Amino acid sequence: MIPALLPTYARAPMTFVKGEGSWLIEADGRRFLDLGAGIAVNALGHAHPALVKALTDQAGALWHTSNLYQIPQQQALAEKLIEHTFADTAFFTNSGTEACELAVKMARKYWYDKGQPERTDIIAFSGSFHGRSSAGIAAAGSEKMTKGFGPLLPGFVHVDFGDHDALHAAITDTTGAILIEPVQGEGGIRTVPDQCLKGVRDLCDEHGILLIFDEVQCGVARTGKLFAHEWAGIAPDIIMVAKGIGGGFPLGAVLATENAASGMTAGTHGSTYGGNPLGCAVGCAVMDHVTDPAFLAEVNRKAALMRQKLEGLVAAHPDVFDSVRGTGLMMGLKCKAANTDVVTAGYGALVITVPAADNVIRLLPPLTISDDELAEAIDRLDAAATSLAAA
Ligand SMILES: *Cc1c(COP(=O)(O)O)cnc(C)c1O
């Protein structure tokens, strides 16, 4: 008999009833150190007082109206995002994959309005992840995501991650955009080197095509800049945002330049819930924290500390771990043991990590994690690795 919950998830057996900062707590009081943060969602940790206040204040006043009317919280969040980024305009969604949908529509409408409607193709990369909607799975293109779900949305061209020649060769007169994660999350915490990201920007400029960054996972201060592409000193035309921006409230966004967004006129796109007062009130509180230069400096300081400790962990367990990778507090441990076994051993040691492709475990702690908690996290990972070696 099919379970009450559609069985699309392979869930771990823990049931958390409370969150406090970097900690997730079960009913029996067991406390797990959370290096997953709901897959880079709880950027400010669990139950951050400023987010609880923003949510409960708004909940007492007004939950939902409609995008038929003015929504001041949405306006305020758009203005904060524009102030701190390359973008001129923002649209709010409830998720990352909805941001992907709009990014694709925006790119196509751009070319349609420019009188080049044949430019429908979007070049994307192997190992990428852009969500589970029809556009999202077609964009990622992996068999794992697409098998059995055809016919797939046409217009996506796939290039191997890191294959510069193939990328150049893939550009034709039907190419409209390149879509790339500056740091692949699901793909195994694979950072696109700054020179390569610059190269992609140059390539887009040369051919006059749009550059779309998917920063759903690597954005919102995760890498130590508000958005990961800032490390390369370049800007996209369109960016997809979600996960961290809501700090746990379902919220996403597409940010774009005025030029890239020029096709999206009244009536061309919409969402019932996207940008509702609750989500945007929380999003504003998240932005107020993550745009503070002192906050970003702390993320970078802790990232350096964490990397150093992880290098020590790898050296201490050469049979379990291969190497450290990642940027900022978006870290990965490439494993020699099966990554899922390492994650499970972590549960035994009361530390939460997240598996990714390429036999990597992801470490995406709340950006607010303390130095003591980081030290404790390494102790628990060390215990997990020791238990694996003994098994
Ligand atoms: C999680 C993720 C998405 C999809 O976001 P949802 O909110 O799950 O729809 C898209 N792109 C990247 C890079 C992601 O990590």
The ligand as an ORCA input file, in Angstrom:
! r2SCAN-3c Opt
* xyz 0 1
  C      17.611     23.928     -4.192
  C      18.022     24.451     -5.512
  C      17.070     24.769     -6.501
  C      15.591     24.464     -6.333
  O      15.040     25.163     -5.278
  P      13.616     24.669     -4.681
  O      13.294     25.724     -3.684
  O      13.834     23.313     -4.110
  O      12.665     24.637     -5.813
  C      17.516     25.329     -7.682
  N      18.820     25.567     -7.885
  C      19.757     25.278     -6.971
  C      21.181     25.593     -7.254
  C      19.391     24.687     -5.762
  O      20.320     24.365     -4.859
*
